[in-house]
Structure formats: C-alpha cells, structure tokens
Amino acid sequence: MSAAATPAQGADKKSRPREPWIIRTYAGFGDARQANRRFLENLSRGQRGLSIAFDLPTQNGYDPDAPVAAGETGKAGVSICHWRDMEELLAGIDLGAINTSMTINATAPFVLALYLVVAERRGVPWTELRGTTQNDLLKEFVARGTSIFYPDVSFRISTELISFAVERVPNWNPINCCGYHYMESGAGPAEEIGYTFGNALMILDALRPRLGREAFEQTVRRISFFINSGIELVPEIAKVRAYFKLWRDLCRGEYGIGDVAFRAGCQVRSLTLTERQPELNIIRIAYEALPVVISAAARVNALQLPGFREAMALPDQAEQALSLRTQQILMHETGLAEWGDIFEGSKVVEKLTAETAERARAIALSLRAAGYARAIAAVGGELTRLLAERQRRLESGELVQVGVNAFLGEIGLTAPGAAVDDAAEHAAAERERIESLRRWRAERDAGAVAHALEALRRAAASGGGVMESTVELARAGGTVGEWAAAIEQATNGRYTPPVLDRTAALAPLKVPRAPRRIRIALGKAGLDGHINAVKLLAHACMQAGMEVILAGFKQTPAQMVETALQEDAEVLAISSLAGAHLAIARETISLLKERGVGGVRLVMGGIIPDRDRKALLGMGVRAVFTPKDSDLGEIVRRIIEVCGSAAA
C-alpha cells in the first residue's frame, strides 16, 4: 500500500466517515530525501494531501550554486532542481491517489513539468493527476516577493500554464488565485476578496479569446483559490460566505457560466501569531480555523494550519503534528460536519455577507478596468496604507492583541523550539547539494539539455510554446536555474518591484524625532520577499526625520554594503525572515570591514531565535529586532541610540 493511501495510525479506515475537507500541513525542508521523510511521517499521522513548501532559491529560479542562494538552500522549504530531486521527494507516494498542492509561482511552469515527468516515469497518466500549482504572480509583486520576470512576461507565462494544464492535465488546478497574502499585508475582508477576484477576472479575460467555448468553460471551472482566515469570527464567517456567493455571481454575470463551484484551500492568518506568549497561538490557530469550515454552504476544500511558534522559527515535526491534531479534533470531535448551513437566515451574518460581497465586487471590477500593470501599483500602494493604519490602531490600543499591547507577561508553559540544525550542519548540507548538482550536470545528456534550452529561449522570445519547451527541458535533465536564466535571456531580464511608494498618504505613527538627519539604508538581504516590516520601518524612520535609502529586496550582502557605501549611510538595516540571518550577518560584517566602512552600524530584524540574537550581537550587529519588538517607536528609538544620539 502506498503512503498516500495508508490510514491514520489507530484509525479504522472503513468506519471513518467521508472527511469534509482535506487535511494538510505545509511542509518541506532540506533536500528531497529529508522532506520525503517528513511527508511520509505526516501522512502516517492522518494527513490526506501534500502541501509542498519549496526553498527560496527554487521559488526564485536559482540553483544551489548561485551566489545569491548561499545560506538559503533548503532553509525555508525543500530544494528542488531537476526531475531526480522531484522523484526522490515523492518516493513511496502514489501520484495517482494523492492530491498535491505546490506553493510555487514564478517557477511554477518548470516545477509542474518536473512533477509531470516523474508521473511519466512511473506510468501514471497526466489525466489522473490531481493537485494545484499556485501560479499567482499578482500577489507576488505586491506582497510576497518571489516574482522573477517583468509583469507582462509573468502574466503571459502564467496564462500559458493554465491553458496547457486545462488541455493536458484536466484534473489539475493550474492557478490558485491567492487572497492569503493580501490579508497578511493589511487588507480587510472586502479587499482580500476584491483583489483576488480582480486578478482572476484579468486572467480569464486574457484567456477567453484564445480558447473555444468548451475549453474556456473548463478553465473557469478549474480556477481555484487560496484564502486567509483571521481571528475576527463573525467578519471572517461572512467573508468566506461572500467568497462563495460572489464567485458564482461573477462567473454567471461576466461569462454566462452557471453553477461554478468556488474551490479553495486555506491557511489561517500568520500575522496574528506572536513571539510573546507563544502558547496563545495554539488558541488563535484553532479559533481561526473555524470560519472556513463551520458553514456547510461555505466550507473550504483543504485546510492547513501553521506551527504555533511560527513567529520565532520554522515549524518542527512536533509543531506540525500539533497542527494536524488540531484539525482532527475540529473535524472528528466537534460534530460541525454533521449539520447543515447553520447561518442561513441569520440577519447578522447574511447582512454582513451581502455588504462584504458588494464592496469586493466594486474592488474587483475596478482592478480589472485598470489592467495588470496598473493593478500592481494600485494594490501595492493600498496595502501599504492599510498596513500602516493597522499599525496605528495597534499602537493606539484600538486594536487589542493579547500579549502585545494588552495582558502582558510571559506564560512559560512551553519551552523554546529546538534548533532544527546549526550553522555548521546547514553549511555541510548546502555543500552536498552543490556537489550533487555538479554530478547531475556531468552525468546528464548535455546535448539534449542545450537543445531544450535553445527551444525554450525561442519560445519565450516569440511569445508562445513555453510550456511544451519547459516539459522538454525537464525531461532532458535541465534545472530550475537554467530554466529561469533562459527566459531572462530571451525577454528583458529580472524585475524587482519598488519597495515603497513615498508619495502615499499613510497614517501617522508614534515615533520619536531624530535629533539630526540620520541616513539609514534599509532593505532585505537574501531571497525572502516579504516586505511588510520593511515598509513599516521605512515609514516610521521617515516620520522620525531620518533620510531613508531603500536598498530594495532580494539583495546580496555585497549589494547592501555597496548601497551603504555609495549613499554614505550611518546605519545599514537588513531584514531577513527565512533563516539565513547568520550567514548574511557574517558576510556583511566582513565586507564592511574590507571596504573600510566598519563604522556603519549594522542592525538586523526578522524571524530570529534568541540563541541567534546573541550570536549576531557577538559578531558585531548593533541591534537585533524580532516579532517580539512590535513597538515601532521603540525600534526607531534604539536605532537613534545606536547612532550615538538620544531621541528627541
């Protein structure tokens, strides 16, 4: 029996009723074999579908030996380069039986191609494959940051993947329009739905002229969604119901296609999870899971829950097991799946649902009218405004967050999470990945790879046939880095969207005034693209009277140091969320000394465990900020203090 079909330990598969949603955990780390062991363990514990987390080099189109990937290979997900990696990742798992969700966007065509090649090699027809590639670039440009190509190129490749999959892999969800990251970046319920559906409409509008009526209808029915679920129970219940109602209405009204199911997965809101009193996150996660499953008429198809220490570190196996058990209690013990739609006829819920859907409709149609490129700018600016407003409400106490601005003091029930690995272990694993890649390149058919790469470049330049060429490259043994580089060469290179709109009118924050005009270079080193904290800190520093130089994101330490040198910065502020902070700090400090700018004060922030905070300070980092440091005014005060001046 395959692992995918193995019943949960201690469960009687025949007696268990049909499960009302797919239980998933978002998992992937290290190399393919390590991640495969985690998958098999989670499946044995009762997980029913895979949700694969890829590391940042894979998501950003880099192989492990790329200089920019140093310190990040296998850190925030699994490192996948070529079909052999994908084969090892899925060892012992029946691809014809499992439902596989892949959180992958800019490199989605190549990662899907690797999955298809592995299915071919196992004799599994593509028509039997079930799963999802996220393949949503709009939210990457404005919120998450793993975009690679310019918006027009990204949009074209994304839509080609959709039309290819609808024809060749008919049970696959070729795009997962994602509202999750809008809410993580400050959006409310109507904005989350509106941005998500506006994106979906722009994609369908682009595909409609290329497809026949039957193929277009199939495309509409194959679009899936990935939504967020927050702690505000009644608004979130109404939001989920509005998602279901509005999507059916839009498909009928805009395209004349009736009875379209709203199909969605969900992860609950990570923005609410706190480093302070982390035990409370267990409660938050359980409450946040309720809105997306409690309504029989508005229940997501799949649900995954984060680890409760996510604000401090990537989840370990024990935290993932707890997330699974949380869902299993919700599914099997509460009895909520035994009831019909308990909110039908509720004056409160139905009124709020109608209001949310109406506002979301207006936002979606406005985005559609703007077009893809202008939509990116509009959504990015509005999210910055909403994020600053949320921070203002948190600072003022209008928004209560237990353990952050109310009911303070640690609980102390849980010990800090154990380290998954140390720096030496990760460096050794990274060297092994690079050596393994070199062996792969030496042993494959170099001529076949070269031929496939040339075909891919021609397809990318001509505007069609990218998916067919991508599958051929995957079969030949090409790598994710080679795929991305070929498209870069054939189009107009890599694109990095701006970090912040300086002209936006943002809510004032409570920050001290700097006694002089301190110059601070601010950006993200490494491949993580989440820029919410950078946006807020830039805004706070500007309000404090500092001169802010935005160094961008996905920067190497060398690029960050060069910015500090060229701009004569006193402070270099680096954000890193993906676990590469020690390697980034070590290289940055070394480069500052080599360039003779050792007087630049280095400060860092991100998901940094306490043990690493001490190590960073020991290296010479002047201040370290983590999610526990939620008071922007205090962060600004400490940066001023680092510069040797008291706050005004």
Legacy VTK file of the C-alpha trace (Angstrom):
# vtk DataFile Version 3.0
C-alpha trace
ASCII
DATASET POLYDATA
POINTS 648 float
0.000 0.000 0.000
1.350 3.452 -0.873
1.931 6.037 1.824
-0.777 8.182 0.313
-3.354 5.502 0.975
-2.158 4.484 4.435
-4.868 5.033 7.080
-4.096 7.186 10.092
-2.489 5.363 12.979
-5.098 3.877 15.288
-7.953 4.617 12.873
-10.332 2.204 11.173
-10.435 3.365 7.567
-13.708 1.551 6.780
-15.619 3.027 9.703
-14.390 6.600 9.327
-16.968 8.813 7.548
-16.074 10.814 4.467
-13.902 13.715 5.552
-15.454 17.103 4.754
-12.153 18.774 3.794
-8.584 17.710 3.020
-6.236 17.991 5.996
-2.827 19.310 5.000
0.324 20.671 6.567
2.648 22.991 4.686
5.960 21.151 4.739
9.313 20.907 3.036
12.890 21.443 4.165
16.439 20.428 3.356
16.878 18.144 0.370
14.349 15.883 -1.317
15.073 12.848 0.860
14.717 14.785 4.123
11.442 16.344 3.001
10.152 12.974 1.795
10.666 11.519 5.281
8.624 14.406 6.714
5.864 13.812 4.146
5.644 10.099 4.927
5.559 10.812 8.657
2.760 13.371 8.257
0.762 11.002 6.038
1.093 8.270 8.646
-0.354 10.683 11.231
-3.516 11.274 9.211
-2.646 13.997 6.709
-4.646 13.463 3.474
-2.891 15.690 0.952
0.526 17.196 0.327
1.254 20.911 0.535
4.828 21.377 -0.615
6.982 24.263 0.592
9.899 24.949 -1.741
13.011 26.786 -0.608
13.583 30.357 -1.738
16.234 29.565 -4.380
13.775 27.167 -6.061
10.983 29.736 -5.854
13.214 32.478 -7.259
14.723 30.417 -10.078
18.224 29.794 -8.710
20.208 26.594 -8.389
22.014 25.932 -5.069
25.373 27.007 -6.520
24.155 30.512 -7.419
25.956 33.075 -5.187
22.650 34.670 -4.175
21.419 31.279 -2.883
24.228 30.999 -0.324
22.843 30.264 3.130
19.277 29.733 1.851
19.326 26.337 0.161
16.879 24.027 1.919
16.139 26.592 4.626
12.517 27.727 4.195
11.448 24.732 2.163
12.800 21.856 0.110
15.478 22.394 -2.538
14.369 21.043 -5.930
16.467 21.475 -9.081
15.656 18.679 -11.564
13.451 15.633 -12.094
15.561 13.312 -9.950
15.023 15.629 -6.972
11.278 15.569 -7.597
11.349 11.781 -7.895
13.104 11.452 -4.526
10.743 13.984 -2.946
7.737 11.841 -3.909
9.227 8.396 -3.222
6.665 5.957 -1.812
3.732 8.261 -2.629
1.126 7.244 -5.205
0.772 10.198 -7.589
-2.459 8.776 -8.955
-4.040 8.829 -5.472
-2.573 11.849 -3.676
-3.723 15.464 -4.041
-0.605 17.647 -4.213
-0.598 21.387 -3.650
2.574 23.231 -4.642
3.114 26.769 -3.387
5.124 27.882 -6.378
4.619 30.903 -8.603
7.308 32.375 -10.873
8.873 28.948 -11.441
5.516 27.117 -11.459
5.815 26.018 -15.142
9.104 24.233 -14.504
8.115 22.692 -11.161
4.869 21.386 -12.686
6.909 19.987 -15.588
9.122 18.090 -13.123
6.002 16.613 -11.494
4.677 15.570 -14.915
7.986 13.954 -15.880
8.046 11.925 -12.644
4.456 10.802 -13.306
5.504 9.717 -16.832
8.417 7.741 -15.467
6.061 5.913 -13.080
3.489 5.241 -15.781
0.843 7.500 -14.223
-1.191 9.275 -16.930
-1.310 13.057 -16.605
-5.092 12.808 -16.727
-5.049 11.049 -13.322
-3.021 13.715 -11.538
-4.812 15.900 -9.011
-3.369 18.935 -7.337
-2.561 22.621 -7.641
0.179 24.957 -8.750
-0.358 28.357 -7.168
0.904 30.243 -10.259
-0.404 33.615 -8.986
2.031 36.443 -9.687
-0.044 39.498 -8.787
0.280 38.931 -5.052
3.991 38.189 -5.524
4.543 41.653 -6.983
2.723 43.423 -4.153
3.099 41.251 -1.044
5.233 38.113 -1.111
8.115 38.943 -3.441
9.036 35.742 -5.324
8.362 37.258 -8.739
11.191 36.953 -11.272
10.186 38.367 -14.641
8.573 41.647 -15.686
4.786 41.827 -15.202
3.931 41.330 -18.895
6.212 38.297 -19.202
4.983 36.843 -15.906
1.350 37.254 -16.924
1.922 35.634 -20.323
3.745 32.599 -18.917
1.195 32.170 -16.129
-1.749 32.144 -18.547
0.058 29.727 -20.867
0.482 27.274 -17.986
-3.268 27.496 -17.355
-4.293 26.759 -20.956
-1.713 23.934 -21.185
-2.919 22.269 -17.984
-6.615 22.560 -18.845
-5.923 20.691 -22.087
-3.286 18.185 -20.964
-3.761 17.761 -17.176
-7.540 18.235 -16.868
-7.913 17.358 -13.165
-5.178 19.777 -12.125
-5.834 23.262 -10.730
-3.460 25.355 -12.873
-3.824 28.529 -10.827
-4.637 29.155 -7.206
-5.640 32.823 -7.055
-4.372 33.779 -3.662
-6.023 36.189 -1.249
-3.945 34.998 1.668
-1.072 37.458 1.341
-3.309 40.474 0.873
-4.758 39.930 4.344
-1.251 39.305 5.719
-0.311 42.721 4.289
-3.140 44.644 5.927
-6.182 44.043 3.705
-9.637 43.684 5.214
-12.222 41.095 4.100
-13.592 43.069 1.124
-10.103 43.978 -0.113
-8.900 40.380 0.174
-11.816 39.135 -1.939
-11.727 42.070 -4.356
-8.023 41.805 -5.163
-8.284 38.025 -5.520
-11.271 38.109 -7.877
-9.940 41.124 -9.798
-6.840 39.073 -10.569
-8.941 36.069 -11.599
-11.045 38.215 -13.951
-7.957 39.685 -15.641
-6.578 36.180 -16.197
-9.851 34.850 -17.605
-10.269 37.909 -19.839
-6.830 37.238 -21.329
-7.555 33.538 -21.911
-11.051 33.912 -23.326
-10.056 34.981 -26.888
-7.527 32.101 -27.166
-9.905 29.285 -26.224
-13.039 27.752 -27.631
-16.234 27.953 -25.596
-15.874 24.483 -24.077
-12.200 24.954 -23.204
-12.898 28.369 -21.692
-15.705 26.997 -19.540
-13.403 24.231 -18.356
-10.799 26.883 -17.499
-13.315 28.859 -15.429
-14.243 25.720 -13.526
-10.583 24.754 -12.890
-9.564 28.038 -11.244
-9.073 27.507 -7.530
-8.356 29.912 -4.705
-6.295 30.158 -1.541
-7.754 32.293 1.202
-6.910 33.559 4.658
-8.860 33.165 7.870
-8.430 35.630 10.702
-9.391 35.798 14.337
-12.437 38.094 13.951
-15.019 35.302 13.844
-18.171 36.980 12.512
-16.487 39.106 9.786
-14.446 36.073 8.713
-17.507 33.803 8.514
-19.186 36.469 6.387
-16.046 36.809 4.254
-15.935 33.105 3.408
-19.627 33.117 2.534
-19.076 36.233 0.372
-16.260 34.436 -1.465
-18.617 31.583 -2.357
-21.546 33.825 -3.316
-19.648 36.432 -5.345
-17.607 33.968 -7.410
-20.754 32.201 -8.615
-22.351 35.587 -9.410
-19.305 36.848 -11.333
-18.954 33.697 -13.416
-22.634 33.819 -14.330
-22.802 37.581 -14.921
-19.461 38.153 -16.667
-19.066 34.926 -18.647
-22.517 33.356 -18.777
-21.308 30.213 -16.987
-23.628 28.997 -14.257
-23.250 26.689 -11.295
-19.492 27.291 -10.877
-18.155 25.948 -7.604
-15.865 28.148 -5.525
-12.995 25.768 -4.747
-10.494 26.934 -2.167
-7.783 25.968 0.247
-6.922 27.980 3.323
-4.215 28.692 5.833
-5.057 30.740 8.894
-3.564 34.148 9.499
0.122 34.176 10.408
0.089 37.933 11.076
-1.776 37.321 14.368
0.827 34.873 15.687
3.066 36.410 18.318
6.528 35.733 19.669
5.305 36.919 23.067
3.225 34.356 24.938
3.522 31.870 22.050
1.232 29.408 23.850
-1.672 31.708 22.925
-1.015 30.996 19.249
-2.360 27.463 19.770
-5.694 29.028 20.735
-5.555 31.621 17.952
-4.915 28.963 15.306
-7.837 26.834 16.480
-10.243 29.805 16.506
-9.043 30.958 13.090
-9.708 27.536 11.612
-13.409 27.771 12.492
-14.729 30.336 9.966
-13.640 28.372 6.886
-15.227 25.056 7.914
-18.206 25.932 10.117
-20.609 26.826 7.279
-21.818 23.791 5.363
-22.553 26.029 2.352
-19.178 27.792 2.529
-16.532 25.267 3.532
-13.036 25.194 2.025
-11.813 22.071 0.258
-8.488 21.921 2.096
-7.040 23.456 5.239
-3.510 23.783 6.570
-2.506 25.276 9.905
0.829 26.878 10.829
3.091 25.943 13.698
2.373 27.905 16.870
5.988 29.098 17.090
5.963 30.413 13.523
6.799 33.934 14.749
10.070 32.549 16.125
11.220 29.822 13.744
10.139 27.390 11.062
7.860 24.647 12.476
9.442 21.391 13.562
7.845 17.930 13.334
6.165 18.221 16.738
4.512 21.526 15.829
3.292 20.089 12.539
1.858 17.106 14.410
0.006 19.504 16.735
-1.394 21.353 13.702
-2.672 18.050 12.311
-4.238 17.085 15.633
-5.939 20.492 15.875
-7.668 19.852 12.562
-8.548 16.292 13.504
-10.257 17.445 16.711
-12.132 20.088 14.747
-13.208 17.548 12.124
-13.966 14.473 14.228
-14.871 15.699 17.726
-16.847 18.934 17.325
-19.502 17.358 15.097
-19.765 20.510 12.981
-19.711 18.460 9.752
-22.952 16.733 10.770
-25.059 19.892 10.448
-26.435 21.810 7.502
-25.861 25.503 6.923
-26.331 26.864 10.437
-26.001 30.526 9.327
-28.685 30.501 6.642
-31.267 33.089 7.630
-29.019 34.792 10.183
-29.756 38.521 9.912
-26.298 39.467 11.171
-24.278 37.099 9.003
-26.344 37.468 5.835
-26.311 41.287 6.043
-22.547 41.382 6.564
-22.023 38.814 3.799
-24.014 40.926 1.322
-22.154 44.115 2.282
-18.745 42.421 2.013
-19.585 40.886 -1.363
-20.803 44.206 -2.760
-17.662 46.082 -1.718
-15.489 43.247 -3.021
-17.293 43.286 -6.378
-16.572 47.012 -6.812
-12.890 46.494 -5.952
-12.566 43.526 -8.350
-14.160 45.351 -11.281
-12.031 48.442 -10.614
-8.876 46.320 -10.679
-9.983 44.626 -13.881
-10.584 48.008 -15.536
-7.112 49.213 -14.511
-5.300 46.312 -16.168
-2.494 44.136 -14.811
0.400 46.601 -14.615
-1.627 49.450 -13.103
-3.341 46.991 -10.756
0.051 46.037 -9.310
0.803 49.677 -8.456
-2.706 50.319 -7.095
-2.821 47.235 -4.867
0.733 47.753 -3.612
0.016 51.335 -2.573
-3.290 50.494 -0.900
-1.762 47.596 1.049
0.939 49.907 2.407
-1.762 52.346 3.542
-3.825 49.585 5.173
-0.762 48.099 6.878
0.212 51.478 8.353
-3.371 52.008 9.530
-3.365 48.613 11.267
-0.100 49.520 12.998
-1.595 52.849 14.118
-4.628 51.066 15.596
-2.333 48.609 17.384
-0.243 51.419 18.841
-3.310 53.395 19.956
-4.955 50.370 21.583
-7.971 50.460 19.260
-6.884 47.001 18.145
-6.175 44.720 21.102
-3.612 41.952 20.688
-3.143 39.902 23.812
0.475 39.737 24.887
1.465 42.615 22.572
-0.409 45.708 23.757
-2.576 44.166 26.491
-2.316 41.441 29.162
1.457 41.347 29.021
3.869 38.909 30.647
5.110 35.524 29.545
3.108 32.377 30.390
6.030 29.956 30.384
4.181 26.717 29.637
6.261 25.825 26.595
9.982 25.673 26.115
11.586 27.388 23.118
11.572 25.291 19.945
14.571 23.073 19.461
17.021 24.005 16.740
16.413 22.039 13.550
20.082 22.353 12.632
23.044 24.554 13.354
25.103 26.706 11.005
27.778 24.054 10.502
25.217 21.365 9.652
23.444 23.612 7.182
26.701 24.661 5.520
27.650 20.991 5.106
24.211 20.167 3.672
24.476 23.096 1.264
27.887 21.912 0.059
26.430 18.451 -0.520
23.567 19.910 -2.558
26.030 21.821 -4.727
28.195 18.742 -5.221
25.138 16.644 -6.064
24.110 19.235 -8.653
27.571 19.158 -10.224
27.393 15.380 -10.516
23.944 15.655 -12.111
25.187 18.127 -14.715
28.184 15.942 -15.509
26.123 12.764 -15.957
23.141 14.036 -17.960
22.972 14.383 -21.749
24.460 17.854 -22.201
23.445 17.993 -25.859
19.788 17.295 -25.073
19.797 19.998 -22.393
21.393 22.543 -24.735
18.841 21.745 -27.464
15.935 22.104 -24.995
17.287 25.391 -23.622
17.559 26.865 -27.112
13.976 25.815 -27.877
12.836 27.425 -24.613
14.621 30.693 -25.433
12.973 30.784 -28.865
9.549 30.116 -27.360
9.972 32.799 -24.696
11.116 35.336 -27.281
8.298 34.535 -29.703
5.556 34.611 -27.084
4.255 31.029 -27.284
5.093 27.386 -26.655
6.865 27.968 -23.348
5.121 25.078 -21.578
5.957 22.474 -24.227
9.590 23.636 -24.232
9.621 23.628 -20.425
8.479 19.997 -20.284
11.173 19.035 -22.807
13.815 20.775 -20.680
12.590 18.939 -17.585
12.766 15.587 -19.421
16.296 16.356 -20.608
17.513 16.979 -17.046
17.549 20.772 -17.055
17.496 22.660 -13.758
15.289 25.366 -12.328
18.133 27.880 -12.534
18.739 27.092 -16.191
15.020 27.449 -16.949
14.801 30.887 -15.325
18.031 32.100 -16.921
16.851 31.066 -20.388
13.657 33.112 -20.057
15.596 36.063 -18.637
17.920 35.969 -21.656
15.024 35.801 -24.118
12.979 38.598 -22.549
14.118 41.645 -20.604
15.825 40.100 -17.583
14.815 40.022 -13.949
12.451 42.563 -12.447
12.258 43.844 -8.878
9.212 45.957 -7.999
9.702 49.066 -5.840
9.568 48.575 -2.088
7.562 51.664 -1.153
5.531 54.465 -2.709
6.977 57.540 -0.965
4.079 59.708 -2.132
1.400 57.631 -0.372
-0.528 59.325 2.445
-0.009 56.976 5.391
-1.336 57.004 8.934
0.961 58.839 11.387
2.820 56.593 13.817
4.068 57.296 17.343
7.807 57.609 16.804
10.479 59.827 18.400
12.147 62.574 16.351
15.790 62.049 15.499
17.931 64.959 16.780
19.677 65.115 13.391
19.181 63.760 9.880
20.424 60.184 10.236
20.974 58.378 6.911
19.721 54.778 7.024
19.970 52.231 4.192
17.120 49.775 4.549
16.340 46.584 2.645
16.166 42.811 2.576
19.155 40.545 2.046
18.658 37.029 0.785
15.786 35.752 -1.317
12.848 36.285 1.019
10.485 38.857 -0.472
8.069 39.595 2.398
8.452 43.364 2.776
5.713 44.395 5.217
8.133 45.011 8.095
10.481 46.936 5.793
7.597 49.132 4.588
6.530 49.960 8.132
10.060 50.643 9.359
10.807 52.869 6.354
7.613 54.800 7.049
8.473 55.135 10.757
12.051 56.268 10.072
10.863 58.892 7.579
8.384 60.209 10.149
11.247 60.385 12.642
13.087 62.734 10.281
15.665 60.234 9.037
16.836 60.076 5.438
15.796 56.626 4.229
17.606 54.948 1.351
15.602 51.965 0.114
18.105 49.324 -0.962
15.412 47.033 -2.369
14.877 43.386 -1.618
16.423 40.083 -2.663
19.806 41.762 -2.265
23.149 40.083 -1.661
25.230 41.296 1.297
27.633 42.788 -1.259
24.814 44.827 -2.798
23.671 46.018 0.617
27.192 47.083 1.558
27.629 48.851 -1.792
24.405 50.807 -1.165
25.615 51.834 2.292
28.941 52.949 0.840
27.515 54.855 -2.133
24.855 56.594 -0.038
27.171 57.412 2.883
24.768 55.692 5.292
25.331 55.661 9.034
23.047 52.665 9.559
22.558 49.590 7.416
19.281 47.891 8.372
18.786 44.387 6.966
15.630 42.274 7.212
15.769 38.507 6.817
12.876 36.134 7.520
13.981 32.836 6.041
16.644 31.601 8.425
19.763 32.847 6.622
20.453 35.706 9.060
23.708 34.303 10.487
25.291 33.791 7.068
24.074 37.221 5.905
25.436 38.966 9.007
28.783 37.208 8.820
29.329 38.172 5.184
28.023 41.728 5.616
30.327 42.483 8.551
33.294 41.028 6.680
32.538 43.154 3.597
32.067 46.330 5.637
35.498 45.823 7.127
37.073 45.016 3.748
35.586 48.155 2.188
36.781 50.332 5.050
33.300 51.244 6.235
33.429 49.455 9.550
31.846 52.499 11.168
28.496 51.751 9.524
26.164 50.428 12.207
24.537 47.156 11.173
21.104 46.368 12.605
19.021 43.331 11.671
15.447 42.128 12.022
13.416 39.060 11.185
12.415 35.635 12.460
15.499 35.266 14.653
15.576 32.821 17.608
17.027 34.058 20.911
20.096 31.867 20.556
20.862 33.537 17.213
20.178 37.032 18.574
23.065 36.523 20.998
25.298 35.203 18.221
24.508 38.192 16.000
25.276 40.678 18.754
28.531 38.817 19.392
29.505 39.215 15.719
29.062 42.983 15.899
25.444 43.542 14.882
24.438 46.600 16.898
20.746 45.766 17.414
18.509 42.792 16.626
14.727 43.049 16.242
12.277 40.150 16.154
8.450 39.935 16.086
8.582 40.454 19.856
9.700 44.030 19.087
6.324 45.204 17.784
6.586 48.813 19.018
7.888 50.793 16.041
8.555 53.814 18.206
10.869 51.764 20.417
12.642 50.318 17.358
13.258 53.825 15.999
14.485 54.983 19.427
17.001 52.145 19.559
18.253 52.909 16.037
18.782 56.551 17.079
20.578 55.299 20.202
22.827 53.085 18.068
23.913 56.235 16.221
25.082 57.758 19.499
22.311 60.331 19.864
19.462 60.462 22.325
15.933 60.573 20.995
14.282 63.981 20.941
LINES 1 649
648 0 1 2 3 4 5 6 7 8 9 10 11 12 13 14 15 16 17 18 19 20 21 22 23 24 25 26 27 28 29 30 31 32 33 34 35 36 37 38 39 40 41 42 43 44 45 46 47 48 49 50 51 52 53 54 55 56 57 58 59 60 61 62 63 64 65 66 67 68 69 70 71 72 73 74 75 76 77 78 79 80 81 82 83 84 85 86 87 88 89 90 91 92 93 94 95 96 97 98 99 100 101 102 103 104 105 106 107 108 109 110 111 112 113 114 115 116 117 118 119 120 121 122 123 124 125 126 127 128 129 130 131 132 133 134 135 136 137 138 139 140 141 142 143 144 145 146 147 148 149 150 151 152 153 154 155 156 157 158 159 160 161 162 163 164 165 166 167 168 169 170 171 172 173 174 175 176 177 178 179 180 181 182 183 184 185 186 187 188 189 190 191 192 193 194 195 196 197 198 199 200 201 202 203 204 205 206 207 208 209 210 211 212 213 214 215 216 217 218 219 220 221 222 223 224 225 226 227 228 229 230 231 232 233 234 235 236 237 238 239 240 241 242 243 244 245 246 247 248 249 250 251 252 253 254 255 256 257 258 259 260 261 262 263 264 265 266 267 268 269 270 271 272 273 274 275 276 277 278 279 280 281 282 283 284 285 286 287 288 289 290 291 292 293 294 295 296 297 298 299 300 301 302 303 304 305 306 307 308 309 310 311 312 313 314 315 316 317 318 319 320 321 322 323 324 325 326 327 328 329 330 331 332 333 334 335 336 337 338 339 340 341 342 343 344 345 346 347 348 349 350 351 352 353 354 355 356 357 358 359 360 361 362 363 364 365 366 367 368 369 370 371 372 373 374 375 376 377 378 379 380 381 382 383 384 385 386 387 388 389 390 391 392 393 394 395 396 397 398 399 400 401 402 403 404 405 406 407 408 409 410 411 412 413 414 415 416 417 418 419 420 421 422 423 424 425 426 427 428 429 430 431 432 433 434 435 436 437 438 439 440 441 442 443 444 445 446 447 448 449 450 451 452 453 454 455 456 457 458 459 460 461 462 463 464 465 466 467 468 469 470 471 472 473 474 475 476 477 478 479 480 481 482 483 484 485 486 487 488 489 490 491 492 493 494 495 496 497 498 499 500 501 502 503 504 505 506 507 508 509 510 511 512 513 514 515 516 517 518 519 520 521 522 523 524 525 526 527 528 529 530 531 532 533 534 535 536 537 538 539 540 541 542 543 544 545 546 547 548 549 550 551 552 553 554 555 556 557 558 559 560 561 562 563 564 565 566 567 568 569 570 571 572 573 574 575 576 577 578 579 580 581 582 583 584 585 586 587 588 589 590 591 592 593 594 595 596 597 598 599 600 601 602 603 604 605 606 607 608 609 610 611 612 613 614 615 616 617 618 619 620 621 622 623 624 625 626 627 628 629 630 631 632 633 634 635 636 637 638 639 640 641 642 643 644 645 646 647
